[in-house]
């Protein structure tokens, strides 16, 4: 048995942040029932990435909603609300990521739900929290990256703000919600108490920067300055960055500049003997290093640096990565199947428990595909008749 088997999660969330949290709980054994709007469902069903349509819906939806059930319901209808309340009475966890005020209007805010089920773990993700003047702004990943300083850390000094190429704030908030829910489930197992877990994307983005923000706060309030060339961390000196080679790219982490010069046959670098110069003169050091590395292949440089225990790596795209034995041995790709027989490949849960890979063959649900089963199992006819 997986750790969360026999736990029931009722998930109202849409898009990425909330569904990423319930996906992780599902991977660990929980039964996750998505509450989806009548006729529309999770808006992410039509949020296309690169115009890729998989079995009539977006690849994003399929990636993040595998291993779940779908309960299609009209929450503007009393009967629909009553059926959901019956579900919540039996649930261990409820999740949503609507803007502040939405769940209050629907009657599914924490006080209302905990009155139905005092031991439920109620988890919510908001964009900016419930107290700030920004609380009603859209909690969208790019907007949060922009508002929290993240875009000032990536790219070179003259690049302007640069966003990360992933919905990183969504994923972080989802991970934080899953952590909080798991902590409360542990407490519930011991004390039979419910809990209210709140996460905002803004706070998750701040926490993501704990290292750099701590440096900023204790450095006289000086803003970080990205290097002019090959920047990878505004607070780290040369050689930290990614460099073009004759046939590809090479990533270099921290290291001694004179040692690098000796190993690479670059005499100019051997002159930078003071440790402080790695930061104070990082732009000129990186310029010398960048020009030198262009004259030979990535493979040659790796063959010199890796035996010397220099922190370095080839820079792989997905095609090259997935042909690499280091990727294949991890078995990170799994095939899942939808109720209509449609199969697709996606990633698996990255967590192993007792040596077991957390793999499930169940793909994402069709809208409302589990209504009949859920109603039969959880909803009494009296509930429907009296609604």
PECOR-V140943 format. One record per residue. N is the residue number from 1. RES is the residue in one small letter. SS is DSSP state (a for helix, b for strand, c for the rest). Layout:
((N & RES & SS) (N & RES & SS))
This chain:
((1 & x & c) (2 & x & c) (3 & x & c) (4 & x & c) (5 & x & c) (6 & x & c) (7 & x & c) (8 & x & b) (9 & x & b) (10 & x & b) (11 & x & b) (12 & x & c) (13 & x & c) (14 & x & c) (15 & x & c) (16 & x & c) (17 & x & a) (18 & x & a) (19 & x & a) (20 & x & a) (21 & x & a) (22 & x & a) (23 & x & a) (24 & x & a) (25 & x & a) (26 & x & a) (27 & x & a) (28 & x & c) (29 & x & c) (30 & x & c) (31 & x & b) (32 & x & b) (33 & x & b) (34 & x & b) (35 & x & b) (36 & x & b) (37 & x & b) (38 & x & c) (39 & x & c) (40 & x & c) (41 & x & c) (42 & x & c) (43 & x & a) (44 & x & a) (45 & x & a) (46 & x & a) (47 & x & c) (48 & x & c) (49 & x & c) (50 & x & c) (51 & x & c) (52 & x & c) (53 & x & b) (54 & x & b) (55 & x & c) (56 & x & c) (57 & x & b) (58 & x & b) (59 & x & a) (60 & x & a) (61 & x & a) (62 & x & a) (63 & x & a) (64 & x & a) (65 & x & c) (66 & x & b) (67 & x & c) (68 & x & c) (69 & x & b) (70 & x & b) (71 & x & b) (72 & x & b) (73 & x & b) (74 & x & c) (75 & x & c) (76 & x & c) (77 & x & c) (78 & x & a) (79 & x & a) (80 & x & a) (81 & x & a) (82 & x & a) (83 & x & a) (84 & x & a) (85 & x & a) (86 & x & a) (87 & x & a) (88 & x & a) (89 & x & a) (90 & x & a) (91 & x & c) (92 & x & c) (93 & x & b) (94 & x & b) (95 & x & b) (96 & x & b) (97 & x & c) (98 & x & c) (99 & x & c) (100 & x & c) (101 & x & c) (102 & x & a) (103 & x & a) (104 & x & a) (105 & x & a) (106 & x & a) (107 & x & c) (108 & x & c) (109 & x & c) (110 & x & a) (111 & x & a) (112 & x & a) (113 & x & a) (114 & x & a) (115 & x & a) (116 & x & a) (117 & x & c) (118 & x & c) (119 & x & c) (120 & x & c) (121 & x & b) (122 & x & b) (123 & x & b) (124 & x & b) (125 & x & b) (126 & x & b) (127 & x & c) (128 & x & c) (129 & x & c) (130 & x & c) (131 & x & c) (132 & x & c) (133 & x & c) (134 & x & c) (135 & x & c) (136 & x & c) (137 & x & c) (138 & x & c) (139 & x & c) (140 & x & c) (141 & x & a) (142 & x & a) (143 & x & a) (144 & x & a) (145 & x & a) (146 & x & a) (147 & x & a) (148 & x & c) (149 & x & c) (150 & x & a) (151 & x & a) (152 & x & a) (153 & x & c) (154 & x & c) (155 & x & c) (156 & x & c) (157 & x & c) (158 & x & c) (159 & x & c) (160 & x & c) (161 & x & c) (162 & x & c) (163 & x & c) (164 & x & c) (165 & x & c) (166 & x & c) (167 & x & c) (168 & x & a) (169 & x & a) (170 & x & a) (171 & x & a) (172 & x & a) (173 & x & a) (174 & x & a) (175 & x & a) (176 & x & a) (177 & x & a) (178 & x & a) (179 & x & a) (180 & x & a) (181 & x & a) (182 & x & a) (183 & x & a) (184 & x & a) (185 & x & a) (186 & x & a) (187 & x & a) (188 & x & a) (189 & x & a) (190 & x & a) (191 & x & a) (192 & x & c) (193 & x & c) (194 & x & c) (195 & x & b) (196 & x & b) (197 & x & b) (198 & x & b) (199 & x & b) (200 & x & b) (201 & x & a) (202 & x & a) (203 & x & a) (204 & x & a) (205 & x & a) (206 & x & a) (207 & x & a) (208 & x & a) (209 & x & c) (210 & x & a) (211 & x & a) (212 & x & a) (213 & x & a) (214 & x & a) (215 & x & a) (216 & x & a) (217 & x & a) (218 & x & c) (219 & x & c) (220 & x & c) (221 & x & c) (222 & x & c) (223 & x & c) (224 & x & c) (225 & x & c) (226 & x & c) (227 & x & c) (228 & x & c) (229 & x & c) (230 & x & c) (231 & x & c) (232 & x & c) (233 & x & c) (234 & x & c) (235 & x & c) (236 & x & c) (237 & x & c) (238 & x & c) (239 & x & c) (240 & x & c) (241 & x & b) (242 & x & b) (243 & x & b) (244 & x & b) (245 & x & c) (246 & x & c) (247 & x & c) (248 & x & c) (249 & x & b) (250 & x & b) (251 & x & b) (252 & x & b) (253 & x & c) (254 & x & c) (255 & x & c) (256 & x & c) (257 & x & a) (258 & x & a) (259 & x & a) (260 & x & a) (261 & x & a) (262 & x & a) (263 & x & a) (264 & x & a) (265 & x & c) (266 & x & c) (267 & x & a) (268 & x & a) (269 & x & a) (270 & x & a) (271 & x & a) (272 & x & c) (273 & x & c) (274 & x & c) (275 & x & c) (276 & x & c) (277 & x & a) (278 & x & a) (279 & x & a) (280 & x & a) (281 & x & c) (282 & x & a) (283 & x & a) (284 & x & a) (285 & x & a) (286 & x & a) (287 & x & a) (288 & x & a) (289 & x & a) (290 & x & a) (291 & x & a) (292 & x & a) (293 & x & a) (294 & x & c) (295 & x & c) (296 & x & c) (297 & x & c) (298 & x & a) (299 & x & a) (300 & x & a) (301 & x & a) (302 & x & a) (303 & x & a) (304 & x & a) (305 & x & a) (306 & x & c) (307 & x & c) (308 & x & c) (309 & x & c) (310 & x & c) (311 & x & c) (312 & x & b) (313 & x & b) (314 & x & b) (315 & x & c) (316 & x & c) (317 & x & c) (318 & x & a) (319 & x & a) (320 & x & a) (321 & x & a) (322 & x & a) (323 & x & c) (324 & x & c) (325 & x & a) (326 & x & a) (327 & x & a) (328 & x & a) (329 & x & c) (330 & x & c) (331 & x & c) (332 & x & c) (333 & x & b) (334 & x & b) (335 & x & b) (336 & x & b) (337 & x & b) (338 & x & c) (339 & x & c) (340 & x & c) (341 & x & c) (342 & x & c) (343 & x & b) (344 & x & b) (345 & x & b) (346 & x & b) (347 & x & b) (348 & x & c) (349 & x & c) (350 & x & c) (351 & x & c) (352 & x & b) (353 & x & b) (354 & x & c) (355 & x & c) (356 & x & b) (357 & x & b) (358 & x & c) (359 & x & c) (360 & x & c) (361 & x & c) (362 & x & b) (363 & x & c) (364 & x & b) (365 & x & c) (366 & x & c) (367 & x & c) (368 & x & c) (369 & x & c) (370 & x & c) (371 & x & a) (372 & x & a) (373 & x & a) (374 & x & a) (375 & x & a) (376 & x & a) (377 & x & a) (378 & x & a) (379 & x & c) (380 & x & c) (381 & x & a) (382 & x & a) (383 & x & a) (384 & x & a) (385 & x & a) (386 & x & a) (387 & x & c))
